[in-house]
Amino acid sequence: MPASDKEFVGSIPELYDRLLVPMIFEPYARDLAQRAKSFGPHDLLETAAGTGAATRALASELGSNTRIVTTDLNEPMLARARSRMPHRPDITWRQADALALPFEDARFDIVACQFGAMFFPDRVKGYAEAHRVLRPGGRFLFNVWDRIEENEFADVVVQTTWTMYPNNPPLFLARTPHGYHDPARIRADLTAAGFKDIAIETITHRSRAASAQDPAIAYCQGTPMRGEIEKHGASALEAATRSAAEALARRFGTGAIDGQIQALVISAVA
């Protein structure tokens, strides 16, 4: 994975949070938070929190009885997450690398990670860090996107940009967010990190947008795919966004649109 796949900078955090979070992240954030609540944790660590979709859901579900430490490697994303929530003494914000967590062993009851594991350059190492900071019997709860073909808006946008730029297509979405979906591989990585009682579920939701323009802007301009598109020239971003919106409208209609999203939800015991 190139370093550019983790460059959520400039206007990307705002567009990502405003468009992508309600479109695809919020249903899975609620799911993750409800799963966490069922275990009654006192101390929870969130890694790779992004702009805080899961943080907000966790805070709502768990209440002040659970101490939450929210972390992300990317400071602009973490700053966006922090700005979206009122101050709460039970929530601590900290920039941290999920592969080198600055916490002592056996500190947390749950480690939660919403759509972050796909970005780990060494997943076994990242999982081993989660295992290290969990108390014995603690839970690692996380989710990853299924193959891009099962996520309809993203797939249409990618196919459109690949047609536009066949000699140097933007690969970010297929390579990274949708590039880690093999249950056997996930199970093997978790086992290598020391986890047991691994459960992997496929969860399907519907993604809704006010118009075809919203997912076109969200994926083309609100993710690191933006940098890949901009390499094709000064007008490329506008052209790709317009073509993606047109393709989405042809597929889903010209008003409010609705498409499938699908992810794997994983639970493992330390």
RAWO-V373173 format. One record per residue. N is the residue number from 1. RES is the residue in three letters. PSI is psi in whole degrees, -180 to 180 (999 if undefined). BURIAL is + if it has 16 or more other C-alpha atoms within 10 Angstrom, else -. D_CENTER is the distance of its C-alpha to the mean C-alpha in Angstrom with 2 decimals. Layout:
N_RES_PSI_BURIAL_D_CENTER + N_RES_PSI_BURIAL_D_CENTER
This chain:
1_MET_122_-_15.71 + 2_PRO_155_-_17.31 + 3_ALA_-29_-_16.72 + 4_SER_-20_-_16.03 + 5_ASP_-15_+_12.60 + 6_LYS_13_+_11.58 + 7_GLU_80_+_13.78 + 8_PHE_84_+_12.07 + 9_VAL_177_-_15.62 + 10_GLY_-130_-_18.32 + 11_SER_-3_-_17.52 + 12_ILE_-48_+_13.95 + 13_PRO_-39_+_12.47 + 14_GLU_-47_+_14.89 + 15_LEU_-42_+_14.34 + 16_TYR_-48_+_10.55 + 17_ASP_-40_+_11.20 + 18_ARG_-36_-_14.33 + 19_LEU_-52_+_13.54 + 20_LEU_-38_+_10.03 + 21_VAL_-54_+_9.18 + 22_PRO_-27_-_12.36 + 23_MET_-41_+_12.26 + 24_ILE_-23_+_9.31 + 25_PHE_-34_+_7.13 + 26_GLU_-41_+_10.33 + 27_PRO_-38_+_11.89 + 28_TYR_-28_+_9.46 + 29_ALA_-45_+_9.50 + 30_ARG_-42_+_13.24 + 31_ASP_-46_+_13.43 + 32_LEU_-42_+_11.93 + 33_ALA_-40_+_14.23 + 34_GLN_-38_+_17.14 + 35_ARG_-43_+_16.90 + 36_ALA_-43_+_16.96 + 37_LYS_-35_-_19.87 + 38_SER_-18_-_21.83 + 39_PHE_-3_-_22.35 + 40_GLY_53_-_23.74 + 41_PRO_148_+_22.27 + 42_HIS_-34_-_24.12 + 43_ASP_123_+_21.73 + 44_LEU_136_+_17.94 + 45_LEU_129_+_15.72 + 46_GLU_127_+_12.07 + 47_THR_156_+_10.59 + 48_ALA_53_+_7.91 + 49_ALA_-16_+_7.92 + 50_GLY_-135_+_7.13 + 51_THR_12_+_9.45 + 52_GLY_20_+_9.95 + 53_ALA_-48_+_9.11 + 54_ALA_-34_+_9.29 + 55_THR_-47_+_12.02 + 56_ARG_-41_+_14.06 + 57_ALA_-42_+_13.94 + 58_LEU_-45_+_14.90 + 59_ALA_-39_+_17.60 + 60_SER_-44_-_18.95 + 61_GLU_-41_+_19.21 + 62_LEU_-29_+_20.43 + 63_GLY_-170_-_22.74 + 64_SER_-3_-_24.62 + 65_ASN_-15_-_25.74 + 66_THR_128_+_22.57 + 67_ARG_123_+_22.00 + 68_ILE_129_+_18.36 + 69_VAL_118_+_17.45 + 70_THR_127_+_14.23 + 71_THR_155_+_13.33 + 72_ASP_149_+_11.45 + 73_LEU_-30_+_13.13 + 74_ASN_110_+_12.90 + 75_GLU_-41_+_15.56 + 76_PRO_-37_+_15.21 + 77_MET_-43_+_11.70 + 78_LEU_-39_+_13.18 + 79_ALA_-40_+_16.27 + 80_ARG_-43_+_14.71 + 81_ALA_-46_+_13.23 + 82_ARG_-38_+_16.70 + 83_SER_-19_-_18.52 + 84_ARG_-6_-_17.10 + 85_MET_142_-_18.60 + 86_PRO_156_-_22.27 + 87_HIS_133_-_23.47 + 88_ARG_131_-_23.57 + 89_PRO_-18_-_25.40 + 90_ASP_-1_-_23.29 + 91_ILE_125_+_20.07 + 92_THR_135_-_20.06 + 93_TRP_134_+_17.84 + 94_ARG_130_+_17.89 + 95_GLN_128_+_16.64 + 96_ALA_149_+_16.23 + 97_ASP_124_+_15.24 + 98_ALA_-17_+_13.68 + 99_LEU_-4_+_16.33 + 100_ALA_69_-_19.14 + 101_LEU_133_+_18.70 + 102_PRO_49_-_21.61 + 103_PHE_153_-_22.53 + 104_GLU_164_-_25.43 + 105_ASP_150_-_25.50 + 106_ALA_46_-_25.18 + 107_ARG_-29_+_24.07 + 108_PHE_152_+_21.37 + 109_ASP_-33_+_21.54 + 110_ILE_139_+_17.83 + 111_VAL_125_+_14.87 + 112_ALA_143_+_11.57 + 113_CYS_114_+_8.10 + 114_GLN_110_+_5.06 + 115_PHE_44_+_2.81 + 116_GLY_-27_+_4.97 + 117_ALA_-28_+_8.09 + 118_MET_-23_+_8.12 + 119_PHE_-6_+_8.83 + 120_PHE_124_+_11.56 + 121_PRO_-24_-_14.89 + 122_ASP_97_-_16.61 + 123_ARG_-37_+_14.75 + 124_VAL_-40_+_18.00 + 125_LYS_-43_+_18.56 + 126_GLY_-42_+_15.22 + 127_TYR_-37_+_15.99 + 128_ALA_-36_+_19.55 + 129_GLU_-41_+_18.67 + 130_ALA_-43_+_16.91 + 131_HIS_-42_+_20.09 + 132_ARG_-42_+_22.33 + 133_VAL_-4_+_21.29 + 134_LEU_143_+_21.39 + 135_ARG_154_+_24.77 + 136_PRO_130_-_26.49 + 137_GLY_-4_-_25.27 + 138_GLY_164_+_22.02 + 139_ARG_138_+_18.83 + 140_PHE_116_+_15.55 + 141_LEU_124_+_13.06 + 142_PHE_168_+_9.60 + 143_ASN_157_+_7.88 + 144_VAL_150_+_7.15 + 145_TRP_143_+_7.93 + 146_ASP_179_+_11.71 + 147_ARG_148_+_13.96 + 148_ILE_-28_+_13.77 + 149_GLU_-21_+_17.15 + 150_GLU_0_+_15.90 + 151_ASN_97_+_13.63 + 152_GLU_-44_+_16.52 + 153_PHE_-48_+_15.68 + 154_ALA_-41_+_13.59 + 155_ASP_-42_+_16.45 + 156_VAL_-44_+_19.14 + 157_VAL_-45_+_17.83 + 158_VAL_-46_+_17.59 + 159_GLN_-37_-_20.99 + 160_THR_-47_+_22.47 + 161_THR_-32_+_21.56 + 162_TRP_-36_+_22.71 + 163_THR_-37_-_25.97 + 164_MET_-38_+_26.42 + 165_TYR_65_-_25.95 + 166_PRO_-26_-_27.00 + 167_ASN_-20_-_28.25 + 168_ASN_68_-_25.12 + 169_PRO_149_+_22.22 + 170_PRO_119_+_18.75 + 171_LEU_-4_+_16.83 + 172_PHE_-53_+_13.43 + 173_LEU_-47_+_11.58 + 174_ALA_-35_+_13.66 + 175_ARG_-44_-_13.82 + 176_THR_-67_+_10.41 + 177_PRO_-37_+_7.36 + 178_HIS_24_+_10.17 + 179_GLY_7_+_12.35 + 180_TYR_80_+_11.98 + 181_HIS_9_+_13.11 + 182_ASP_113_-_16.64 + 183_PRO_-36_+_17.38 + 184_ALA_-41_-_20.37 + 185_ARG_-43_-_18.61 + 186_ILE_-45_+_15.98 + 187_ARG_-42_+_19.01 + 188_ALA_-41_-_21.05 + 189_ASP_-42_+_18.64 + 190_LEU_-40_+_18.44 + 191_THR_-42_+_22.20 + 192_ALA_-27_-_22.87 + 193_ALA_-3_+_21.17 + 194_GLY_3_+_23.50 + 195_PHE_156_+_21.65 + 196_LYS_178_+_23.58 + 197_ASP_55_-_23.45 + 198_ILE_126_+_20.23 + 199_ALA_133_-_19.20 + 200_ILE_121_+_16.80 + 201_GLU_145_-_16.59 + 202_THR_122_-_15.64 + 203_ILE_125_-_14.64 + 204_THR_136_+_15.31 + 205_HIS_177_-_15.05 + 206_ARG_137_-_16.39 + 207_SER_131_+_14.77 + 208_ARG_143_+_17.35 + 209_ALA_151_+_18.24 + 210_ALA_-28_-_21.51 + 211_SER_170_+_22.40 + 212_ALA_-24_+_21.52 + 213_GLN_-37_+_21.35 + 214_ASP_-53_+_18.18 + 215_PRO_-29_+_15.78 + 216_ALA_-47_+_17.94 + 217_ILE_-43_+_17.49 + 218_ALA_-49_+_13.76 + 219_TYR_-41_+_13.09 + 220_CYS_-36_+_16.21 + 221_GLN_-19_+_16.25 + 222_GLY_18_+_12.90 + 223_THR_169_+_11.08 + 224_PRO_-8_+_12.81 + 225_MET_-23_+_14.60 + 226_ARG_-47_+_16.83 + 227_GLY_-36_+_18.55 + 228_GLU_-39_+_19.31 + 229_ILE_-44_+_20.90 + 230_GLU_-21_+_22.83 + 231_LYS_-15_-_24.55 + 232_HIS_6_-_26.49 + 233_GLY_168_-_28.40 + 234_ALA_-31_-_28.68 + 235_SER_2_-_28.50 + 236_ALA_-41_+_25.81 + 237_LEU_-44_+_22.86 + 238_GLU_-42_-_24.98 + 239_ALA_-43_-_26.28 + 240_ALA_-42_+_22.99 + 241_THR_-44_+_21.60 + 242_ARG_-45_+_24.92 + 243_SER_-38_+_25.08 + 244_ALA_-42_+_21.60 + 245_ALA_-41_+_22.62 + 246_GLU_-41_+_25.91 + 247_ALA_-41_+_24.45 + 248_LEU_-40_+_22.16 + 249_ALA_-39_+_25.26 + 250_ARG_-38_-_27.37 + 251_ARG_-42_-_25.06 + 252_PHE_-11_+_24.12 + 253_GLY_170_-_26.80 + 254_THR_-8_-_27.63 + 255_GLY_-143_-_26.87 + 256_ALA_139_-_23.86 + 257_ILE_162_+_21.81 + 258_ASP_129_+_19.99 + 259_GLY_164_+_18.08 + 260_GLN_142_+_16.48 + 261_ILE_149_+_12.84 + 262_GLN_138_+_12.47 + 263_ALA_165_+_10.36 + 264_LEU_135_+_11.72 + 265_VAL_126_+_11.90 + 266_ILE_138_+_13.62 + 267_SER_135_+_16.16 + 268_ALA_149_+_18.39 + 269_VAL_134_+_21.37 + 270_ALA_999_+_22.59
